[in-house]
Amino acid sequence: MMMNQMNQQQLLHWIDMVSFAVVDMTEYLDTHPHDEKALEYFNHYEDLRRSALRAYGEKYGPLTIDTAYPEKHWTWSMQPLPWEGGNC
């Protein structure tokens, strides 16, 4: 399923899965920094993660500060927080 066809819950689940792969490979690469296949795997899943975070941010509001893209004014702090019924 393409990210633009996912609902909010599906997209959050996808972000969780690719984020896990990124964190897992980060830990592996800390001890195996010259493993080229692992670095390719990491780069692939980091690209997927970045794309998913960007897609989520455009549709539901940014999950991370690095995907908060201000247009004319700063809106990061204006969205409802999770405990206020926010999109997370």
N, CA, C and O atoms as CSV, one atom per row, in Angstrom:
chain,resi,resn,atom,element,x,y,z
A,1,MET,N,N,0.849,-1.179,0.000
A,1,MET,CA,C,0.000,0.000,0.000
A,1,MET,C,C,0.895,1.243,0.000
A,1,MET,O,O,1.867,1.316,0.752
A,2,MET,N,N,0.568,2.192,-0.826
A,2,MET,CA,C,1.335,3.434,-0.905
A,2,MET,C,C,1.004,4.322,0.291
A,2,MET,O,O,-0.100,4.268,0.834
A,3,MET,N,N,1.973,5.140,0.692
A,3,MET,CA,C,1.768,5.986,1.863
A,3,MET,C,C,0.594,6.944,1.699
A,3,MET,O,O,-0.104,7.236,2.670
A,4,ASN,N,N,0.367,7.438,0.475
A,4,ASN,CA,C,-0.737,8.371,0.281
A,4,ASN,C,C,-2.103,7.692,0.359
A,4,ASN,O,O,-3.129,8.370,0.405
A,5,GLN,N,N,-2.123,6.362,0.374
A,5,GLN,CA,C,-3.375,5.618,0.507
A,5,GLN,C,C,-3.609,5.126,1.933
A,5,GLN,O,O,-4.655,4.546,2.223
A,6,MET,N,N,-2.654,5.352,2.814
A,6,MET,CA,C,-2.773,4.879,4.191
A,6,MET,C,C,-3.578,5.869,5.022
A,6,MET,O,O,-3.489,7.082,4.830
A,7,ASN,N,N,-4.366,5.330,5.946
A,7,ASN,CA,C,-5.020,6.220,6.899
A,7,ASN,C,C,-4.014,6.569,7.998
A,7,ASN,O,O,-2.878,6.096,7.978
A,8,GLN,N,N,-4.425,7.376,8.932
A,8,GLN,CA,C,-3.509,7.857,9.967
A,8,GLN,C,C,-2.909,6.722,10.782
A,8,GLN,O,O,-1.703,6.708,11.029
A,9,GLN,N,N,-3.724,5.783,11.197
A,9,GLN,CA,C,-3.229,4.678,12.015
A,9,GLN,C,C,-2.252,3.803,11.230
A,9,GLN,O,O,-1.230,3.384,11.774
A,10,GLN,N,N,-2.546,3.525,9.976
A,10,GLN,CA,C,-1.656,2.715,9.145
A,10,GLN,C,C,-0.321,3.419,8.921
A,10,GLN,O,O,0.735,2.786,8.944
A,11,LEU,N,N,-0.376,4.728,8.706
A,11,LEU,CA,C,0.851,5.483,8.484
A,11,LEU,C,C,1.702,5.520,9.753
A,11,LEU,O,O,2.924,5.391,9.680
A,12,LEU,N,N,1.077,5.693,10.901
A,12,LEU,CA,C,1.828,5.652,12.163
A,12,LEU,C,C,2.467,4.284,12.375
A,12,LEU,O,O,3.602,4.194,12.843
A,13,HIS,N,N,1.750,3.230,12.035
A,13,HIS,CA,C,2.299,1.872,12.166
A,13,HIS,C,C,3.503,1.704,11.235
A,13,HIS,O,O,4.521,1.138,11.634
A,14,TRP,N,N,3.391,2.188,10.012
A,14,TRP,CA,C,4.499,2.111,9.053
A,14,TRP,C,C,5.713,2.889,9.586
A,14,TRP,O,O,6.845,2.413,9.499
A,15,ILE,N,N,5.473,4.078,10.133
A,15,ILE,CA,C,6.564,4.882,10.700
A,15,ILE,C,C,7.231,4.113,11.840
A,15,ILE,O,O,8.458,4.105,11.948
A,16,ASP,N,N,6.440,3.477,12.680
A,16,ASP,CA,C,7.004,2.670,13.769
A,16,ASP,C,C,7.893,1.549,13.226
A,16,ASP,O,O,8.982,1.308,13.746
A,17,MET,N,N,7.425,0.870,12.188
A,17,MET,CA,C,8.192,-0.262,11.642
A,17,MET,C,C,9.511,0.197,11.026
A,17,MET,O,O,10.558,-0.384,11.309
A,18,VAL,N,N,9.472,1.223,10.195
A,18,VAL,CA,C,10.719,1.645,9.555
A,18,VAL,C,C,11.642,2.314,10.562
A,18,VAL,O,O,12.862,2.235,10.423
A,19,SER,N,N,11.084,2.970,11.572
A,19,SER,CA,C,11.908,3.567,12.624
A,19,SER,C,C,12.631,2.491,13.421
A,19,SER,O,O,13.794,2.663,13.785
A,20,PHE,N,N,11.951,1.386,13.692
A,20,PHE,CA,C,12.590,0.273,14.392
A,20,PHE,C,C,13.779,-0.241,13.586
A,20,PHE,O,O,14.851,-0.490,14.138
A,21,ALA,N,N,13.584,-0.398,12.274
A,21,ALA,CA,C,14.676,-0.879,11.424
A,21,ALA,C,C,15.856,0.086,11.460
A,21,ALA,O,O,17.009,-0.344,11.497
A,22,VAL,N,N,15.577,1.375,11.449
A,22,VAL,CA,C,16.642,2.380,11.485
A,22,VAL,C,C,17.403,2.314,12.808
A,22,VAL,O,O,18.634,2.322,12.818
A,23,VAL,N,N,16.687,2.248,13.904
A,23,VAL,CA,C,17.341,2.180,15.219
A,23,VAL,C,C,18.141,0.889,15.349
A,23,VAL,O,O,19.272,0.903,15.833
A,24,ASP,N,N,17.563,-0.211,14.922
A,24,ASP,CA,C,18.242,-1.496,14.998
A,24,ASP,C,C,19.548,-1.473,14.194
A,24,ASP,O,O,20.582,-1.945,14.669
A,25,MET,N,N,19.496,-0.928,12.989
A,25,MET,CA,C,20.693,-0.865,12.156
A,25,MET,C,C,21.706,0.141,12.701
A,25,MET,O,O,22.911,-0.047,12.536
A,26,THR,N,N,21.236,1.193,13.342
A,26,THR,CA,C,22.143,2.151,13.969
A,26,THR,C,C,22.986,1.447,15.028
A,26,THR,O,O,24.198,1.644,15.106
A,27,GLU,N,N,22.331,0.630,15.837
A,27,GLU,CA,C,23.057,-0.094,16.877
A,27,GLU,C,C,24.038,-1.098,16.272
A,27,GLU,O,O,25.160,-1.249,16.755
A,28,TYR,N,N,23.610,-1.777,15.219
A,28,TYR,CA,C,24.513,-2.727,14.556
A,28,TYR,C,C,25.711,-2.002,13.950
A,28,TYR,O,O,26.850,-2.444,14.095
A,29,LEU,N,N,25.447,-0.886,13.268
A,29,LEU,CA,C,26.529,-0.148,12.619
A,29,LEU,C,C,27.499,0.477,13.624
A,29,LEU,O,O,28.652,0.748,13.288
A,30,ASP,N,N,27.039,0.702,14.845
A,30,ASP,CA,C,27.950,1.196,15.888
A,30,ASP,C,C,29.079,0.201,16.142
A,30,ASP,O,O,30.193,0.594,16.486
A,31,THR,N,N,28.791,-1.076,15.971
A,31,THR,CA,C,29.812,-2.103,16.220
A,31,THR,C,C,30.376,-2.711,14.940
A,31,THR,O,O,31.371,-3.436,14.982
A,32,HIS,N,N,29.745,-2.419,13.801
A,32,HIS,CA,C,30.191,-2.945,12.504
A,32,HIS,C,C,30.190,-1.813,11.467
A,32,HIS,O,O,29.473,-1.902,10.470
A,33,PRO,N,N,30.965,-0.770,11.679
A,33,PRO,CA,C,30.882,0.424,10.830
A,33,PRO,C,C,31.307,0.217,9.377
A,33,PRO,O,O,31.029,1.073,8.538
A,34,HIS,N,N,31.958,-0.868,9.065
A,34,HIS,CA,C,32.443,-1.081,7.694
A,34,HIS,C,C,31.586,-2.077,6.912
A,34,HIS,O,O,31.968,-2.491,5.817
A,35,ASP,N,N,30.449,-2.460,7.451
A,35,ASP,CA,C,29.548,-3.398,6.786
A,35,ASP,C,C,28.743,-2.627,5.742
A,35,ASP,O,O,27.778,-1.942,6.079
A,36,GLU,N,N,29.140,-2.740,4.478
A,36,GLU,CA,C,28.520,-1.966,3.406
A,36,GLU,C,C,27.062,-2.347,3.171
A,36,GLU,O,O,26.232,-1.479,2.904
A,37,LYS,N,N,26.747,-3.622,3.267
A,37,LYS,CA,C,25.353,-4.057,3.076
A,37,LYS,C,C,24.458,-3.503,4.180
A,37,LYS,O,O,23.320,-3.109,3.927
A,38,ALA,N,N,24.972,-3.475,5.386
A,38,ALA,CA,C,24.199,-2.923,6.495
A,38,ALA,C,C,23.987,-1.424,6.301
A,38,ALA,O,O,22.913,-0.904,6.603
A,39,LEU,N,N,24.988,-0.742,5.807
A,39,LEU,CA,C,24.854,0.691,5.550
A,39,LEU,C,C,23.837,0.953,4.441
A,39,LEU,O,O,23.072,1.914,4.523
A,40,GLU,N,N,23.819,0.118,3.415
A,40,GLU,CA,C,22.807,0.241,2.353
A,40,GLU,C,C,21.408,0.022,2.930
A,40,GLU,O,O,20.477,0.764,2.617
A,41,TYR,N,N,21.270,-0.986,3.761
A,41,TYR,CA,C,19.997,-1.289,4.413
A,41,TYR,C,C,19.555,-0.097,5.261
A,41,TYR,O,O,18.401,0.328,5.197
A,42,PHE,N,N,20.486,0.437,6.056
A,42,PHE,CA,C,20.190,1.591,6.891
A,42,PHE,C,C,19.722,2.769,6.031
A,42,PHE,O,O,18.702,3.389,6.332
A,43,ASN,N,N,20.452,3.076,4.981
A,43,ASN,CA,C,20.101,4.214,4.123
A,43,ASN,C,C,18.727,4.034,3.487
A,43,ASN,O,O,17.955,4.987,3.384
A,44,HIS,N,N,18.427,2.819,3.065
A,44,HIS,CA,C,17.121,2.538,2.462
A,44,HIS,C,C,15.986,2.815,3.457
A,44,HIS,O,O,15.018,3.504,3.135
A,45,TYR,N,N,16.122,2.269,4.662
A,45,TYR,CA,C,15.055,2.454,5.646
A,45,TYR,C,C,15.017,3.866,6.216
A,45,TYR,O,O,13.950,4.335,6.613
A,46,GLU,N,N,16.128,4.538,6.266
A,46,GLU,CA,C,16.128,5.937,6.691
A,46,GLU,C,C,15.402,6.794,5.653
A,46,GLU,O,O,14.674,7.716,6.018
A,47,ASP,N,N,15.591,6.502,4.379
A,47,ASP,CA,C,14.846,7.222,3.327
A,47,ASP,C,C,13.347,6.964,3.448
A,47,ASP,O,O,12.542,7.888,3.331
A,48,LEU,N,N,12.973,5.699,3.685
A,48,LEU,CA,C,11.556,5.375,3.867
A,48,LEU,C,C,10.981,6.087,5.081
A,48,LEU,O,O,9.862,6.600,5.036
A,49,ARG,N,N,11.743,6.118,6.160
A,49,ARG,CA,C,11.294,6.789,7.387
A,49,ARG,C,C,11.091,8.275,7.147
A,49,ARG,O,O,10.065,8.838,7.527
A,50,ARG,N,N,12.061,8.901,6.524
A,50,ARG,CA,C,11.987,10.339,6.240
A,50,ARG,C,C,10.771,10.655,5.358
A,50,ARG,O,O,10.057,11.628,5.605
A,51,SER,N,N,10.542,9.834,4.338
A,51,SER,CA,C,9.389,10.036,3.451
A,51,SER,C,C,8.074,9.858,4.206
A,51,SER,O,O,7.131,10.624,4.007
A,52,ALA,N,N,8.015,8.856,5.062
A,52,ALA,CA,C,6.796,8.606,5.833
A,52,ALA,C,C,6.523,9.747,6.816
A,52,ALA,O,O,5.379,10.174,6.969
A,53,LEU,N,N,7.562,10.235,7.476
A,53,LEU,CA,C,7.384,11.355,8.400
A,53,LEU,C,C,6.924,12.604,7.660
A,53,LEU,O,O,6.082,13.352,8.157
A,54,ARG,N,N,7.474,12.824,6.477
A,54,ARG,CA,C,7.075,13.974,5.670
A,54,ARG,C,C,5.612,13.833,5.243
A,54,ARG,O,O,4.845,14.793,5.328
A,55,ALA,N,N,5.225,12.640,4.785
A,55,ALA,CA,C,3.842,12.400,4.362
A,55,ALA,C,C,2.879,12.587,5.531
A,55,ALA,O,O,1.819,13.195,5.383
A,56,TYR,N,N,3.258,12.060,6.691
A,56,TYR,CA,C,2.407,12.204,7.871
A,56,TYR,C,C,2.270,13.684,8.240
A,56,TYR,O,O,1.171,14.166,8.513
A,57,GLY,N,N,3.389,14.389,8.244
A,57,GLY,CA,C,3.373,15.800,8.609
A,57,GLY,C,C,2.500,16.635,7.695
A,57,GLY,O,O,1.801,17.538,8.155
A,58,GLU,N,N,2.533,16.345,6.421
A,58,GLU,CA,C,1.721,17.097,5.462
A,58,GLU,C,C,0.232,16.834,5.661
A,58,GLU,O,O,-0.595,17.721,5.451
A,59,LYS,N,N,-0.100,15.625,6.061
A,59,LYS,CA,C,-1.502,15.228,6.184
A,59,LYS,C,C,-2.095,15.492,7.568
A,59,LYS,O,O,-3.242,15.922,7.686
A,60,TYR,N,N,-1.294,15.229,8.627
A,60,TYR,CA,C,-1.833,15.274,9.989
A,60,TYR,C,C,-1.097,16.216,10.934
A,60,TYR,O,O,-1.546,16.421,12.062
A,61,GLY,N,N,-0.005,16.780,10.513
A,61,GLY,CA,C,0.823,17.615,11.377
A,61,GLY,C,C,2.106,16.878,11.711
A,61,GLY,O,O,2.116,15.650,11.794
A,62,PRO,N,N,3.188,17.620,11.902
A,62,PRO,CA,C,4.498,16.992,12.100
A,62,PRO,C,C,4.592,16.200,13.400
A,62,PRO,O,O,4.060,16.600,14.436
A,63,LEU,N,N,5.289,15.057,13.313
A,63,LEU,CA,C,5.564,14.234,14.492
A,63,LEU,C,C,6.889,14.612,15.127
A,63,LEU,O,O,7.074,14.445,16.333
A,64,THR,N,N,7.804,15.115,14.326
A,64,THR,CA,C,9.128,15.474,14.817
A,64,THR,C,C,9.450,16.894,14.357
A,64,THR,O,O,8.916,17.373,13.356
A,65,ILE,N,N,10.316,17.545,15.091
A,65,ILE,CA,C,10.653,18.921,14.770
A,65,ILE,C,C,11.333,19.035,13.409
A,65,ILE,O,O,11.201,20.055,12.732
A,66,ASP,N,N,12.055,18.001,13.009
A,66,ASP,CA,C,12.731,18.081,11.714
A,66,ASP,C,C,11.787,17.892,10.537
A,66,ASP,O,O,12.205,18.034,9.388
A,67,THR,N,N,10.524,17.576,10.798
A,67,THR,CA,C,9.540,17.533,9.719
A,67,THR,C,C,8.510,18.654,9.848
A,67,THR,O,O,7.490,18.644,9.159
A,68,ALA,N,N,8.770,19.600,10.712
A,68,ALA,CA,C,7.913,20.783,10.845
A,68,ALA,C,C,8.444,21.841,9.886
A,68,ALA,O,O,9.482,22.456,10.130
A,69,TYR,N,N,7.730,22.038,8.814
A,69,TYR,CA,C,8.181,22.987,7.796
A,69,TYR,C,C,7.317,24.236,7.850
A,69,TYR,O,O,6.205,24.252,7.322
A,70,PRO,N,N,7.828,25.285,8.492
A,70,PRO,CA,C,7.021,26.504,8.593
A,70,PRO,C,C,6.859,27.167,7.224
A,70,PRO,O,O,7.796,27.239,6.430
A,71,GLU,N,N,5.663,27.638,6.981
A,71,GLU,CA,C,5.416,28.361,5.743
A,71,GLU,C,C,5.567,29.850,6.007
A,71,GLU,O,O,6.624,30.426,5.752
A,72,LYS,N,N,4.521,30.469,6.514
A,72,LYS,CA,C,4.585,31.902,6.776
A,72,LYS,C,C,4.797,32.203,8.255
A,72,LYS,O,O,5.270,33.281,8.615
A,73,HIS,N,N,4.450,31.256,9.099
A,73,HIS,CA,C,4.649,31.432,10.534
A,73,HIS,C,C,4.853,30.070,11.189
A,73,HIS,O,O,4.547,29.034,10.600
A,74,TRP,N,N,5.356,30.087,12.379
A,74,TRP,CA,C,5.696,28.872,13.124
A,74,TRP,C,C,4.424,28.243,13.662
A,74,TRP,O,O,3.697,28.876,14.427
A,75,THR,N,N,4.142,26.993,13.268
A,75,THR,CA,C,2.913,26.326,13.696
A,75,THR,C,C,3.159,25.091,14.547
A,75,THR,O,O,2.208,24.469,15.021
A,76,TRP,N,N,4.425,24.725,14.748
A,76,TRP,CA,C,4.758,23.515,15.503
A,76,TRP,C,C,4.047,23.478,16.852
A,76,TRP,O,O,3.485,22.449,17.228
A,77,SER,N,N,4.068,24.579,17.574
A,77,SER,CA,C,3.489,24.597,18.916
A,77,SER,C,C,1.985,24.857,18.914
A,77,SER,O,O,1.362,24.873,19.976
A,78,MET,N,N,1.401,25.058,17.747
A,78,MET,CA,C,-0.019,25.383,17.661
A,78,MET,C,C,-0.915,24.148,17.530
A,78,MET,O,O,-2.117,24.235,17.782
A,79,GLN,N,N,-0.355,23.014,17.144
A,79,GLN,CA,C,-1.186,21.820,16.999
A,79,GLN,C,C,-1.464,21.223,18.372
A,79,GLN,O,O,-0.664,21.397,19.291
A,80,PRO,N,N,-2.587,20.521,18.527
A,80,PRO,CA,C,-2.896,19.888,19.813
A,80,PRO,C,C,-1.851,18.819,20.153
A,80,PRO,O,O,-1.409,18.069,19.282
A,81,LEU,N,N,-1.473,18.764,21.404
A,81,LEU,CA,C,-0.563,17.747,21.880
A,81,LEU,C,C,-1.296,16.412,21.980
A,81,LEU,O,O,-2.527,16.389,22.016
A,82,PRO,N,N,-0.557,15.293,22.024
A,82,PRO,CA,C,-1.246,13.988,22.063
A,82,PRO,C,C,-2.285,13.864,23.184
A,82,PRO,O,O,-3.360,13.302,22.975
A,83,TRP,N,N,-1.969,14.378,24.347
A,83,TRP,CA,C,-2.901,14.254,25.471
A,83,TRP,C,C,-4.042,15.264,25.373
A,83,TRP,O,O,-4.948,15.276,26.207
A,84,GLU,N,N,-3.986,16.121,24.329
A,84,GLU,CA,C,-5.072,17.047,24.056
A,84,GLU,C,C,-5.890,16.585,22.841
A,84,GLU,O,O,-6.701,17.341,22.307
A,85,GLY,N,N,-5.669,15.353,22.417
A,85,GLY,CA,C,-6.380,14.825,21.258
A,85,GLY,C,C,-5.635,15.061,19.957
A,85,GLY,O,O,-6.228,15.005,18.880
A,86,GLY,N,N,-4.337,15.326,20.050
A,86,GLY,CA,C,-3.520,15.559,18.863
A,86,GLY,C,C,-3.408,14.326,17.993
A,86,GLY,O,O,-3.935,13.266,18.329
A,87,ASN,N,N,-2.727,14.469,16.888
A,87,ASN,CA,C,-2.662,13.429,15.876
A,87,ASN,C,C,-1.724,12.286,16.168
A,87,ASN,O,O,-1.710,11.320,15.404
A,88,CYS,N,N,-0.951,12.334,17.209
A,88,CYS,CA,C,0.005,11.245,17.482
A,88,CYS,C,C,-0.684,10.049,18.065
A,88,CYS,O,O,-0.036,9.043,18.355
